[in-house]
Amino acid sequence: MLAQLLSRVGQEVIRLYAATILDSVAVFPEGALSPCPGSFHPPHTGIARLALNAKVPVIPVGIDLDYRRVLSITPEIDGQVVPGRLYLRGRYAMTVGQPMWFHGSGQDRRLARSLADQIMWHIGELAHESAAVGPGGRCLSSR
């Protein structure tokens, strides 16, 4: 039930953002901090649906950070313990990729899944480039 509600809320947020995007918005398609260096959570499809509906590009960014500075937390929200993690202040490396344009309907679930996976693949490649540069470094990629 909660998942259905969040799905409907997410769809409404995507619809509103798609109608009002003026400059840019940062979206983290994993929905959470990556589990550990070099691995990633599966992406949510909202990134692809937003890009398709708003007819805007996705600019993938790979980020490498010092996982020793990640703090695990377990706050209680509405009576439920919700585990989470925070990155405390520290250096990180970012690699910015080339804009990715997509065409099609944001309502097409299969297309949104495929594009979200494609975007996440590029983010993963860029994150590996960032890891090679090391925390505190920056680079632009031709990918």
N, C-alpha and C positions, 0 to 999 in steps of 0.2 A: 504494500500500500504506500509506504513512504517512497519507494523507488518510483512508483507511478506518479506521485505528486511532484517529486523532484524533476521527473522527466517533463511533465507538463509545464512546470515553472521554468525549466531550462529552455523549452521551446518558445515560451513567451519572451524570455530575456533575449534569445537570439533574434526573434522577430522585431522586438523593439530596437535592439542595437543595429540590426541590418537597416532599419528605416532611418536611423539617426547618426550613423557614423560620419563624422566630419573630418577627422584627422587620422588618428590611429588608436588602436587598443591592443594591449598585451594580453595574450591568452596562453595559458600553460595547459596543453592538451592532455597531459597525464592526470591533471587534477590534484596532484600531490607531488611532493619531493621524490625524486627517483629513489628506489630502494637502496641502492649502493652504487659506488662508482662503476661506470660501464654498463649498467643495466637500467631498464626503463619499465614503467608501468604501461599497459596497453593504453593508447590514446582514446579519449572520448571523441565522439563524432561532431560535437558542437563547433570545433574549429573549422571543419569542412563546411558544415551547414551555414555558419556565419559568413564565410568567404563566398560561398555560392549565392546566398540570398542578398548579400550586400554588393556583390560584384566587385570585390576588392581583392588584392593579392595577399598572400601569406608570405611573410618574410621569416624564414626559419632562423632560429638562433640556438646554437649549442652552447651550453654553459657547463663548465667544470668548476667544482668547488671543493674545499677541504672538508671532507666528511667527518673529520675529528671535531668540527665545530657545529655539528648537527645535534640538537637537543631533542630528545624524545619527551613528549608531554602527553598527559591523559586528563584533559579537562572534562568536567561533567557538564553536559548541555541537556537541558530539559530532563534531568534525572538519568541520563544515559552517559556512560563513559565513552568518550570519542578520542581514540588515540590519534596523535598527530606528531609532526616533527617540524622544528624550526631551524633555519640556518642563522646562527648567531653571527654577529659582525665578523667579517673577515674578507680576505682577498678571493677573487674568482677570475676565471678566464672566460671570455665570450668570443664566439666566432659567428659572424653574421653572414648568412647565405644570400643568394639571389632571390628576388621576388618570384613567387610561384602563383600563376593565374590558373583558375579552374572555371569550367563552364558546365552548366547543367542545373538541375533542380535540387535545392536543399532538402526537398521532401523525399528524394530518392535515397532510401536507407542504404542500399547496396553501394551506390556511388559515394555517399558520405563516409561509409566505413572504409572503402578502398582509398579515398583521398586522405582520410585521417591517418591511415597506416602509412601512406606515401609521405605525408608531412612528417610523421614521427620518425620514419627511416632517415629523412634528411637531417632532422634534429639530432638523431643519434650519430650520424656521420660527422656533423659539425661539433658535437660534444667531444668526440674522439680527437678532432683537430684541436679543440680547446685544451684537452688534457695534455696533448703534446707540447703546447705552448706553456702550460703551467699556470698556476694561480697568479693573478695580477697581470697576465698578458692579454692582449687583444689582437684579433686578426680578422680580416675580411676574406671571405672565400669566394671563389668563382663558381661554386656549386649552386 
